[in-house]
Amino acid sequence: MGKTPDFGFFRLIRRNLAFRPYRNVASVFIFALIAATLFSSQFLMSGAVQSLDAGISRMGADILIVPEKNARAGETIILTGHPTSFYFEDTGFEKISRIRGVAQASPQIYIATLFASCCAAPVQMIAIDPENDFTVSAWLVENPGVKLGKDDIIIGSNIIQDVGKDLMFYGHIFHVAGVLDRTGMGVDNSVFTRFEDAYTMAEESEIYAVKKLTIPKGMVSAVLVRVEPGTSPAAVAAEIEKQVPGTKAIMPDGLLHTVSGQLRAVMLLLNGSTFAVTVVSIPLLGVVSAMVAHERRREISLLRALGATRGFIVRLLLAESFALAGIGSLIGIAAAAGIILTYQDYIRFSLQIPFIIPSAATIFIEGGGTILLAMGIAMIASLHPVLTITRTEPYETIRKGAA
């Protein structure tokens, strides 16, 4: 007694969804719009944060020291690899390496290159000191077959050239020894070489290049710092700025703040759009649900008269709403991901942010959360009409419908 007959629950859902295609398409479009805007904001922020994590991990430093007047340019090199050149008035390298709490210091020279055959625009060349370096050296340890010898370069993933081939910068020919993994940050657009080769390139540029390159001897552009275990990077950074006047310490937290600031306008737009669409869609979907429920009074009453319980009817109607929400969410997520993937380079350069495709786990979690939100909206919009229609007496509804 009281058991619901087998009406074919999922068959009924498929039939009812197919019976009202135009109205259902409108509902799907609304859910797709909500999902696309919400997922886009999460996708962009996750991609920027994971790119920042990958880039900082590749850099291997807790602190980057640059000239105070070039702090913004230093951040830009790390985040997007926009080519530029600058130098310390006094390197301060030896002084930095002796400061308490500094475990290791690695100097670098930034060289903005001219156009090369590998690239549609100038790239950032970074000269390193192999004896003190822990950025490229760590990658070389992970790839024991690769050596950074005379006239060798390690290139970022966006530099178009195969290992074993040559590239020319300032008239000097370099040999591509390896390609770094993609991070979505400036390192992808950079070329790494040794100090000695950079100085040789500068000396030869007067003869072979269209523009002479000058690298002041005894000066560097930046110093990467690793702090001792258990030491506060912020305290060490403050001490470096105090002991080496005219310098600025760039730290991961500061880079994240910079990225968040550059994304703020886009995030506000996307989150505001999501909120606005959600606020407008709930009453709109509620009206649509009420209209559908009103049209289906006789159908629902027949099911009740044939033995379907009130709970079965509620589950059936909510399941149809959830199906529309799920379909719309999947379409919106796929559309948003497709657009971002297609224009990821444009997004990265126009917003001046690092960006990499988030991990599969992150995409799954964010996509799942977006679908759950859409289903929650569907339930809120549909619950009142569903409960109202199930409270009507089936026999009275059938009698009126037959009259």
N, C-alpha and C positions, 0 to 999 in steps of 0.2 A: 504494500500500500504506500502511496505517496511517491513512488519511484517514477522519475521522468522517462517517458518512452524514448526510444532511440530515434531522434529526428535527423541525425546526421549533422552534428554541430558545425563542423568546418564546411560541410557542403552548403549549409544554409548561409554561412558567412560569405562564401564565394559567390553564391547566387545573388544575395542582396547587394554586394558590392558591384557586381556586373549589371544589376538592374537599373542603377541610377548613375551612369558613367559621368555625366556632365557635373552634377552636384559633387560627386566624389572627387573628380579632378580638381575642382575648386578647393576642396578641403585639403587635398594632397599638396596643392600649390602653397597654401598658407603654412602648412607644417614644414614644407621644404624651405620656405623663406626664413622661418624661425630657426631651423636647424642650420642653414647655411651661414647666417650671421653669427650665431653663437659659436659654431664650430670654427669659423674663420678666426675669431679673436683668440680662442684657445690654441689653435694650430699655430698662429703666428707667434704668440708668446712662448709656447713650448719650443718651437723651432729656434727662436732667438736664444732662449736660455740654454738649450742643449748645445747649440753652436758655441756659445760662450764657454760652456764647460769644456767642450772638446778643444777649443782653441787655447784656453788657459792651461789645460792639461798638456797640450803639445808644447806650449811655451815653457812650462816647467818652472815658472818663477812665481814667487809670492808678491814681488814688488817690481815695478818697472820705473827706473829713474830717468827722467828726461829734463832738458832745460825748461825752466818755468814758463818762459814765453812761448814754448812750443808744445805745451801740454796737450792742447786740443789736437794738434797734428799727430802727436804720439798716440793718442786714443784712436784717431782715425786709421792710422797704420795698422793697429792691432785689430780693429773691428772690421775694416773693409779693404785694407791694403792700398788705399789711395796713395800714389807715389809722392814722396817729398824728401827733401834733404835738409838736415840741420845738424849743428855740432855744439858741444859744450865749449864755452870759452876756455874753461880749464876742465879736463876730463874728470878730475876728482876720483878716478877709478881706484887708485891705490888707497885713498882715504876712505872710500866707501867700503872696500874689502876689509879694512881694519876696524870698522865700527862694531861695537859689541852687539852680538845677536846675529850678525851676518855670517852664514855658513859658507856661502859661495857667491861670487859676483862674476858676471859675464858681460863684457863690453860688446856693443854692436855698432856698426856704422850703417846709416840709411842712405841709399843712393837712388835718386829718382832717375830711371833710365829713359832713353829715347825710344822711339818706336822700334819694334823688332818683328821679325817674320812670324814669331810665335803668337803674337797678340794684336788685337785691334786697337790697343791703347798702351801707353807706357806702363811698365810694371815696376814694383818696388824691389830693388836689390838690397839684400841685407848681408853685410860682410861680418863674419864672426871670427873670433879667436879660438881655434880648435883646442888650445891648451886649457882654456877656461870655460868653453861653451858647454851648456847642458840642455840646449834646445834641440839642435840637429844631432848632437852627439848621442842623445837618448834614442833618437830614431835609428841612428846607425847601429847602436847596440842591438836593437830589435831586428835589424836587417844586416846580419854579419857579412853578407856577400858584397855590401856596398861600402866603398871608401871615398872620402873626400880629399882627393889629392890635388896636384898642381892643375890649375885651369878646369877643375871639376866644379859642377854646380848641382845643388839639390833644388828641384822646382816644386812649386805648389800644384795642386790638382787642376787648377784652371789654366795653367800654362800649357799650350798645345805643342808638345814635342815628345818623342819617344825616347826611352832610355837608350843610350848609346849614340844618339844623334848630337848634332852641334847646334848651338845658338850663339848669335853675335850681339854683343852690347858694347857700344862706344868703339866699334871697330875691332874689339878683342873677341876671339873665338873661344867659347867655353864648351865643355863636354858634359852632357847631361848624365849624371851618375845615378840619379834616383828621383822618384816622384813621391811626395808626401801624401798621406791619406787626407781625404776631404774633411774639413772642419766647418766650412761655411763662414770662416773669418778671413782676415786679411792675409794670413799665411797661405791661403789658396792662390793668391795673386802675387806671391813673392818668389824671389830667387835667392838662394843662399850660396855664398862663396866664402873663401878665406880672405883674411886681411891682405895677405901677400898678393893674391891675384887681383884684388880690388885696386891696390896701389899700382900694380903693373898696368892694369887697364887704364887708370887715370894718366899714367905717364905716356902710354901709347896713343891716347885719345887725341892729342894735339896733331898727330900725324895721320891717323886712320879714321877718326870720327868727324862728323860734320860740326860737332860742337865740343870744345875742350872741356874735360871733366877735371875738377879740382877737389882733392880730398886732403884737407890740412893734416899734416903729420902730427901725431901725438894727441889728436882729438878724436872723440867718439860721439855718437849721436845719443846713445842710451846705454844704461847698465841694468841688466837683469839681476835680481837679487833673490837668493834663497835664504830663508832665515833658519836659525838653529831650532831643532825640535823643542817644543814647549815654550818658545818665545813668541810674543805677540807681534805679528807683522805690522800692525798699526803703530806700535811703540818704536819699532825699528825704523819705519818710514819717517816718523816724526823726528827721530834722532838724525837720520840722514839729511833731511831738509834743514835741520839746525846746523849741522857741522859742514855741510856743503851748500853754501848760500847760492840762490839762483836756480835751484833744482826743484822739481815737482815729482812727488811719488804717485804713481798710478797703481791702484790695487783692484782686484776682482770685484769687490763690492762697489767701487766707484764706476767700473765699467758697466755693471748690471744696472746701476742707477742711470747711467747715460743712455743705455739701450731702452730702459723703461720710459725715460723722458721722450726719446725719439718715437717710441711706439704709442705714447699717451694719446695723441690726437686720434690716431687710427683706432685704438682700443675704445676710446670714448664714443667714436662714431659707430663702431660695430656693436658695442654693448648697448648704446642708446637706441640703435635700430632694433636690436633684439627685444629690448624692453617695450618700445613703442609698438612693434608688431604683435608682441604677446598681449599687451593691454587691449589692443584693437581686436585681436583675433578671438579672444575668449568669448566676449558677447556675440561676435559674429558666428562663431562655431556653435554657440549655444542656440542661436536662432535657427541655424541650419538643422541642428539636432532636433529641436522642437518641431520644425516643419516635417522632418522625416518621420519622427515618432507619431505625429498627428496623422500623416498619410498611411502609416502602417498599423493603425489601431485595430482594424478588422483582422489583418493578418495575425497580429499578436493575440487577439482575442480567440481566434480559431486555434492557435497553438495551445492557449490556456485551456480551451474547451476539450482539446484532444489529450490533455493530461500534462502539459508542460508546466513546471512549477514557476513561481514568480522569480526565484533565484536563477533558473535556467534562462528566462527572458532577459533579466538584468545582465547576466554574463554574456549572452548573445549580442545584445546591443552595445555593451561596452567593448566587447571583442572586436566588433566592426569598427568602432571609433579608434581602438588601439591599432588595428590593421592599417587604417588610413594614416594615422600618425607615424607608424613605423615605416610605411612605404614612402611617405613624404620626407621623413628624416633621412632615410638612406639616399634618396635623390638629392636632397640638399647637401648632405655631407659629401657625396661623390662630386657634386658640382663645385662646391667650395674647394675641396682638395685638388680637383683637376685644374681650376683656375690658378690656385696658388702654386702648384707644381709647374704649370706652364710659364708663369710669369715670375718665378722665384728670383731670377737674376735682376729683373726690373724692380721688384719689391726691395731687394737688398740694397741696390744702388740708390734708388729714389728715396728710401727712408734712412739710408746710411746706417743699417743695422746688420749684424751678422745673422745668418740664417742657414739652417740645415734641416732636412726633412726629419721630423721627430721619429723616435723609435716606434716599432710596431706596437709595443705594449702601451706607449703613450697615446697613440692614435686610437687604439682599441678602447682605452679607458675614457678618453674624451668623446669618442663617438658614442660609446655606451651611455655616458652621462647625458649627451644631447638627445638621444632617443628616449631615455627615461623622462627627461623634462618634457618632451613633446607628448609623451603618453600621459604625463600628469596633467598637461593642459587639456588633452582630449577628455580625460576623466572629469575634470572640473566643468568643462563645457557641456558634457553629455549627461552628467549624473542626474541633475534635476529633471530634465525632460524624460529620462528613462524611468526614474522612480514615479513620476506623475502618471505615465502611461500604464505602468504595471499595477497601479492602484485602482484602475477602472474595472468594473464588473464585465467579464467577457460576454456573458449572455445578453446583457443590455446593449453592448456595443454591436454584437452581431445582429440583434433584432432591429436596431436603428439602421444599420447598414443595409439590411434586406428590405426595409420598408420603402 
